């Protein structure tokens, strides 16, 4: 069993990065970008940083969540005023396609917007839910869109971030290089497997 008293021991250099104000800007920008264009969720970076510095959980997670909500608001505006641009972005997302968009719409119709947006664990991207909301409830107010996006980001990113923070004692003593290699490699395998499993052409 690991020594749980080591919970406050930093893992460098990741703990120093987690303490930098710049990383909050990066996570906010990543959150915006993922809500609009990027296919990779910011918990890839949040998880590594809270693994090294769990005491930074709140600001790191908060930056990613707020960025996602801001990106969702921009996405809502694009879906309403530049729908063709937003559609092209959605079509370019790996593992989404028409089946994913239909799944998002069915989820919102079956569970309602709040229950549909509240997604725990891996699943459809936030931008797919923004598209679905525009289909089923086009008169939704921007403030409501922001609220739903906050719920989505909190339920999607929060449990994973808390889980990685709780693993901090087990990461003590790892070489930073090996930790980075295992981290990047593990996420790469996860995303490749996820996108292959959800490849729309597999359903044709």
Helices and strands as residue ranges (DSSP letters): G 4-8, H 14-19, H 21-36, H 43-52, G 54-56, H 57-81, H 83-91, H 97-117, H 126-136, H 142-166, H 168-171, H 176-197, G 200-203
